[in-house]
Amino acid sequence: MSQSATLQRVQAVDFYGRLEEEVRNHSHGTALLFLYCAGNSSETEAGQAEVQSFVDQLSGVNGEVLLDTNTGVLAVTLPGYSLDAAHYQALLLKQHLQGRLEQADPRITLAALTEVPSALTLKQMAEATKLSTSSDIHIFTQEEADSGQSRILIVDQDATVREFLQIRLTMQGYETLEAVDGLEALDLIPKWEPDLVLTELNLHGIDGLPFIHHIQQLDMKEPPKIVVLTEKRVEQTISQCFQNGVDDYVTKPFSPVELDARIRRCLH
């Protein structure tokens, strides 16, 4: 691993670990707000300064404003705030940023959790904020946090791809299992009952649409969601997959962060 990659990993651990500790220190409860404004580093710094000035003027609130330097996402703690009160302040903060920063289009997520969130849940919230396409304030629910316990079967004949996906998804909190081809996958699915199958179309034994069809014909109470992750970019193939019940279709090479978001959408 390169020194820069190692540094980024350490910074991320420090950010989420510090944030988790900050929440834990307030036994009476803390509202959490994540904010992201796309832009360069100077705009991110300006946004952080504006958010800090907004929090500082809140009466009786000793809130923290932390920046994840890897993603540009800001985290704000509001000790003692209920969700309703935090939502009102989030609306005011959004108006404040739009008035102070040119072309500001902030994305905001608020926590609605019943217990102190783990560093993994905090990471989910931050990524959901950055990937949001809506200007509406998003309320992050306990159901979204619990979705990390879902089971995902990874089906790909490339061992390197399987290893990467297994590590990535495990870090996101999912249970994972691997299959090297379609026949092994069809044997594992009814036994392990995954919530989602993440599969390549180019497989040994049985592949493509016949493989998808066989998954859907398995005798299961709840058949798994199916996300195709493949090198095939032919428009007709993509169309046929969706017509045959595939929940999402991602082409290689792919963005891991985008794949995370698509998987979460399929599991909700």
Stockholm file with secondary structure:
# STOCKHOLM 1.0

chainA/1-268         MSQSATLQRVQAVDFYGRLEEEVRNHSHGTALLFLYCAGNSSETEAGQAEVQSFVDQLSGVNGEVLLDTNTGVLAVTLPGYSLDAAHYQALLLKQHLQGRLEQADPRITLAALTEVPSALTLKQMAEATKLSTSSDIHIFTQEEADSGQSRILIVDQDATVREFLQIRLTMQGYETLEAVDGLEALDLIPKWEPDLVLTELNLHGIDGLPFIHHIQQLDMKEPPKIVVLTEKRVEQTISQCFQNGVDDYVTKPFSPVELDARIRRCLH
#=GR chainA/1-268 SS CCHHHHHHHHHHHHHHHHHHHHHHTCTTCEEEEEEECCSCHHHHHHHHHHHHHHHHTSTTCCCCEEEETTTTEEEEEEETCCHHHHHHHHHHHHHHHHHHSTTCCCEEEEEECSSCCCHHHHHHHHHHHHHCCCSSCEEEEHHHHHGGGCEEEEECSCHHHHHHHHHHHHHTTCEEEEESSHHHHHHHHHHHCCSEEEECSCCSSSCHHHHHHHHHHSCCSSCCEEEEEESCCCHHHHHHHHHTTCSEEEESSCCHHHHHHHHHHHHC
#=GC SS_cons         CCHHHHHHHHHHHHHHHHHHHHHHTCTTCEEEEEEECCSCHHHHHHHHHHHHHHHHTSTTCCCCEEEETTTTEEEEEEETCCHHHHHHHHHHHHHHHHHHSTTCCCEEEEEECSSCCCHHHHHHHHHHHHHCCCSSCEEEEHHHHHGGGCEEEEECSCHHHHHHHHHHHHHTTCEEEEESSHHHHHHHHHHHCCSEEEECSCCSSSCHHHHHHHHHHSCCSSCCEEEEEESCCCHHHHHHHHHTTCSEEEESSCCHHHHHHHHHHHHC
//
